[in-house]
Amino acid sequence: MTAAEPPNRPTLIKLGDTDRNIADPDEDVRGRVVIDVNGEELGKVADLLVDDSASQVRFLLVEHGGILGIGAIETFIPVDAITEITPDSVWVDRDMRTVAGAPQYDPEIGTEAEFYQDVYGYYGVAPFWTPGYMPPTFPHGGRRG
């Protein structure tokens, strides 16, 4: 096992697929608009991927493109890319082109763990299973990239 591989395959679940809730409703970012580093709208937070064992949010699941949800693309953005959260939006430190080019999950070509590792590598942030990883403070507030 290397530092780049998860020690135990992470179990990330969509919060929307569970009966769990965010303790403070003001911190639930689902439905908020995602804004890139240039102030451009990327899409909306469709769901949150939560590390089941640690009860920590690890990724935003952002839906963008399409019309009324039809033909929309889902992109995973690590919470480590968040720079600010406002009552209506979530700001990330990447631009639209970068987010649009993020790896897309395809269960036919790899495992979820490999996909998560690819996404972290793509965004250039340390995976949460890396020794010494410190989760970002959530919400961040006031640290726009």
C-alpha positions as CSV (number, residue, x, y, z in Angstrom):
1,M,0.0,0.0,0.0
2,T,1.3,3.4,-0.9
3,A,0.4,6.8,0.6
4,A,-1.6,7.5,-2.6
5,E,-3.9,4.5,-2.1
6,P,-6.7,4.5,0.4
7,P,-5.8,2.2,3.4
8,N,-9.4,0.9,3.4
9,R,-11.5,1.6,0.4
10,P,-13.4,4.7,1.4
11,T,-17.1,4.4,1.6
12,L,-18.5,7.7,0.3
13,I,-22.3,8.0,0.2
14,K,-24.5,10.6,-1.3
15,L,-26.1,12.4,1.6
16,G,-29.4,12.6,-0.4
17,D,-29.5,8.8,-0.5
18,T,-29.6,8.6,3.3
19,D,-31.9,9.7,6.1
20,R,-29.1,11.8,7.6
21,N,-29.1,15.6,7.7
22,I,-26.6,18.4,8.3
23,A,-26.8,19.3,11.9
24,D,-27.1,23.1,11.1
25,P,-29.4,23.7,8.2
26,D,-27.5,26.9,7.4
27,E,-24.4,24.7,6.6
28,D,-26.3,22.5,4.1
29,V,-25.0,23.8,0.8
30,R,-27.2,21.6,-1.4
31,G,-29.1,23.6,-4.0
32,R,-26.6,26.6,-3.8
33,V,-25.0,28.0,-6.9
34,V,-21.3,27.1,-7.4
35,I,-19.2,30.1,-8.5
36,D,-15.7,29.7,-10.0
37,V,-12.6,31.7,-9.3
38,N,-13.6,34.2,-12.0
39,G,-17.1,34.8,-10.7
40,E,-18.8,32.5,-13.3
41,E,-21.7,30.3,-12.4
42,L,-20.7,26.6,-12.7
43,G,-23.9,24.9,-11.7
44,K,-25.6,23.9,-8.5
45,V,-24.7,21.6,-5.6
46,A,-26.8,18.6,-6.3
47,D,-25.6,16.5,-3.4
48,L,-22.7,16.0,-0.9
49,L,-20.5,12.9,-0.8
50,V,-19.9,12.0,2.8
51,D,-17.3,9.7,4.3
52,D,-19.5,7.3,6.1
53,S,-17.0,6.3,8.7
54,A,-15.9,9.8,9.6
55,S,-19.2,11.6,8.9
56,Q,-17.2,14.2,7.0
57,V,-18.2,15.8,3.7
58,R,-15.5,15.0,1.1
59,F,-17.0,16.2,-2.2
60,L,-19.6,18.5,-3.7
61,L,-21.6,16.8,-6.4
62,V,-22.2,19.7,-8.8
63,E,-24.7,19.4,-11.6
64,H,-24.2,21.7,-14.6
65,G,-25.4,21.9,-18.2
66,G,-28.5,20.5,-19.6
67,I,-32.0,21.9,-19.4
68,L,-34.2,21.4,-16.3
69,G,-31.8,18.6,-15.2
70,I,-32.1,16.7,-18.5
71,G,-28.7,16.1,-20.0
72,A,-26.9,17.6,-17.0
73,I,-23.4,16.5,-16.2
74,E,-22.4,15.7,-12.6
75,T,-18.9,16.8,-11.5
76,F,-17.2,16.0,-8.2
77,I,-15.3,18.8,-6.5
78,P,-13.3,18.1,-3.4
79,V,-14.4,20.3,-0.5
80,D,-10.7,21.4,-0.3
81,A,-11.4,23.6,-3.4
82,I,-14.0,25.6,-1.6
83,T,-12.9,29.2,-0.8
84,E,-16.1,30.8,0.5
85,I,-19.7,29.8,1.3
86,T,-22.5,32.4,1.3
87,P,-26.2,31.9,2.0
88,D,-26.8,31.5,-1.8
89,S,-23.5,30.2,-3.2
90,V,-20.4,28.2,-2.9
91,W,-17.1,29.6,-4.3
92,V,-14.3,27.4,-5.5
93,D,-10.7,28.2,-6.4
94,R,-10.8,26.7,-9.9
95,D,-12.2,28.1,-13.2
96,M,-15.0,26.8,-15.3
97,R,-12.7,25.0,-17.8
98,T,-10.9,23.2,-15.0
99,V,-14.1,22.0,-13.4
100,A,-15.6,20.9,-16.8
101,G,-12.5,18.9,-17.5
102,A,-12.6,16.9,-14.2
103,P,-12.7,13.1,-14.4
104,Q,-16.1,11.7,-14.9
105,Y,-17.0,8.6,-12.9
106,D,-17.6,5.5,-15.0
107,P,-18.1,2.2,-13.1
108,E,-17.2,0.3,-16.2
109,I,-13.6,1.6,-16.3
110,G,-12.6,1.7,-12.6
111,T,-13.4,1.5,-9.0
112,E,-14.8,4.3,-6.9
113,A,-11.6,4.5,-4.9
114,E,-9.5,4.9,-8.1
115,F,-11.9,7.6,-9.3
116,Y,-11.6,9.6,-6.0
117,Q,-7.9,9.3,-6.2
118,D,-8.0,10.6,-9.8
119,V,-10.2,13.5,-8.8
120,Y,-7.9,14.6,-5.9
121,G,-4.9,14.3,-8.3
122,Y,-6.7,16.3,-10.9
123,Y,-7.4,19.1,-8.5
124,G,-3.9,18.9,-6.9
125,V,-5.1,18.4,-3.3
126,A,-4.1,15.6,-0.9
127,P,-6.7,12.9,-0.5
128,F,-8.4,12.6,2.8
129,W,-6.8,9.2,3.5
130,T,-3.3,10.7,3.2
131,P,-1.4,10.5,6.6
132,G,-1.6,13.9,8.3
133,Y,-4.6,15.1,6.2
134,M,-6.5,17.9,7.9
135,P,-10.0,18.5,6.6
136,P,-10.9,22.1,5.7
137,T,-13.0,24.1,8.1
138,F,-16.5,24.0,6.8
139,P,-17.9,26.5,6.0
140,H,-14.9,28.6,5.1
141,G,-16.4,32.1,4.8
142,G,-14.4,35.0,3.5
143,R,-11.4,33.2,1.8
144,R,-12.2,33.7,-1.9
145,G,-9.4,32.4,-4.1
